Amino acid sequence: MKKNDKKNLTLDKPHPPNKLLYKLLIPFCSFLIKVAFKVKVHKEDAIKTLKGPFLAIGTHSSVLDFLLMMGALLPHRLNMIGARDLLAWKSVKPFVKIGGVIPMSQFAMNINSVRLMKKALEIGCNLALFPEGKISLDGRQLHCILQNIAKLLKFLNVPIVMCHNNGGYLSLPKWAVKFRRGKIQTTVKLLFTVEELQSMNIKDIYSRIKSAFAFNDHIYQRDNRIRFKTKAPAKGLHYILYKCSRCGAEYEMRTTDNEIICDACNNTIEYTEYGEMLSKPPSVVRFKRIDQWYDYQRESIKKLVSDESFFESHPVVWEVNSDGTYKESGEGDLYINTTEIGFIGKDFSGKPVTITFPLKFLYTIVQKASEAVDLTIDDIVHRFYFREGKYSVKYTLIIEESYKRIHGI
């Protein structure tokens, strides 16, 4: 038996999370988060009397979502279903076993994970899943939620709890480096009873799920005039807003603590703690919110991938995670066209390596603020770091719009 196989034996035998973890650590962390981020939890009466086993699903707007959900559903204990990438973090590894975490590959076939989920429910565990699979880039729900989630809920056949957050994204945006203190509202409700899952068809289940997952943190902030306190509200914003809204130049954007600036045309926009975008002449503000600017980029990508001859390629360093740790394995180029994404390069022994993945099976991709993207193939995570320190968000949009084009969405 391999050492790594032995280390992962417990994954075949799901078990409830450690009681002490939920009596001491989770309540303590939940209290700290409530105070630090001004969290208000609204629980539907049906939740207060709910008995397990059940599946809790939630919007995924920040790294706080896990603790917000666990705290909101106390005293119930939750077996988290976590991304294999997340489980590789040193800070998370100690809690994988005692938390009864079930690993799942992001945006890939997960037959074994579904089997473990079913087993866990059968022995009385409550599960927690974030179906979107990754943290929001633009402060809204994922652009495309697959109908497979409706099929999964019907198959699991347990009550479904919905945990919906507003303000989580603004408390730690994907592009930011530090937390911001504002107001988070968490709403917990019973989304489906077992009887409803049994009687409803997949189309109707899916429709209710899509409606439940809708959110826009920028509108939430604007409508409630909430300040998310930070000394550097704009710092890092160029990571997702890579295309100048005035001249259209790409990857000429940079940020200071308070401004996002285009080095091609010098258009300078101030981004405030209230989510406002302001400018002084001759600079021009085309969009009042981050999500509107992001939509402008999406539309330009949509036009780009409508051309069947589209092709883009950039040099990358290739890393592999097959046993819980990432190891540099080679280098080459990561290309993308309208039908596939692929890597052509060499490993460090000089052996040629080719990796391809059809876009018709990939509706989005995991991207890292360190300017990298992940591809999971056969439960092995391939991570590609762009040598130029850019392009991960652009590749994400290309993949998402190509998927929609291929499937006529």
Secondary structure as GFF3:
##gff-version 3
##sequence-region A 1 409
A	DSSP	alpha_helix	3	7	.	.	.	ID=ss1
A	DSSP	three_ten_helix	9	12	.	.	.	ID=ss2
A	DSSP	alpha_helix	19	20	.	.	.	ID=ss3
A	DSSP	pi_helix	21	25	.	.	.	ID=ss4
A	DSSP	alpha_helix	26	36	.	.	.	ID=ss5
A	DSSP	beta_strand	39	43	.	.	.	ID=ss6
A	DSSP	alpha_helix	45	48	.	.	.	ID=ss7
A	DSSP	beta_strand	55	58	.	.	.	ID=ss8
A	DSSP	alpha_helix	65	72	.	.	.	ID=ss9
A	DSSP	beta_strand	78	83	.	.	.	ID=ss10
A	DSSP	alpha_helix	84	87	.	.	.	ID=ss11
A	DSSP	alpha_helix	93	98	.	.	.	ID=ss12
A	DSSP	beta_strand	102	104	.	.	.	ID=ss13
A	DSSP	alpha_helix	111	122	.	.	.	ID=ss14
A	DSSP	beta_strand	126	129	.	.	.	ID=ss15
A	DSSP	alpha_helix	148	156	.	.	.	ID=ss16
A	DSSP	beta_strand	160	166	.	.	.	ID=ss17
A	DSSP	alpha_helix	168	171	.	.	.	ID=ss18
A	DSSP	beta_strand	184	192	.	.	.	ID=ss19
A	DSSP	alpha_helix	194	199	.	.	.	ID=ss20
A	DSSP	alpha_helix	202	213	.	.	.	ID=ss21
A	DSSP	alpha_helix	217	224	.	.	.	ID=ss22
A	DSSP	three_ten_helix	237	239	.	.	.	ID=ss23
A	DSSP	beta_strand	253	255	.	.	.	ID=ss24
A	DSSP	beta_strand	259	262	.	.	.	ID=ss25
A	DSSP	beta_strand	268	271	.	.	.	ID=ss26
A	DSSP	beta_strand	277	278	.	.	.	ID=ss27
A	DSSP	alpha_helix	290	305	.	.	.	ID=ss28
A	DSSP	beta_strand	311	321	.	.	.	ID=ss29
A	DSSP	beta_strand	326	337	.	.	.	ID=ss30
A	DSSP	beta_strand	340	347	.	.	.	ID=ss31
A	DSSP	beta_strand	352	358	.	.	.	ID=ss32
A	DSSP	three_ten_helix	359	361	.	.	.	ID=ss33
A	DSSP	beta_strand	366	368	.	.	.	ID=ss34
A	DSSP	beta_strand	372	377	.	.	.	ID=ss35
A	DSSP	beta_strand	380	386	.	.	.	ID=ss36
A	DSSP	alpha_helix	392	407	.	.	.	ID=ss37
###
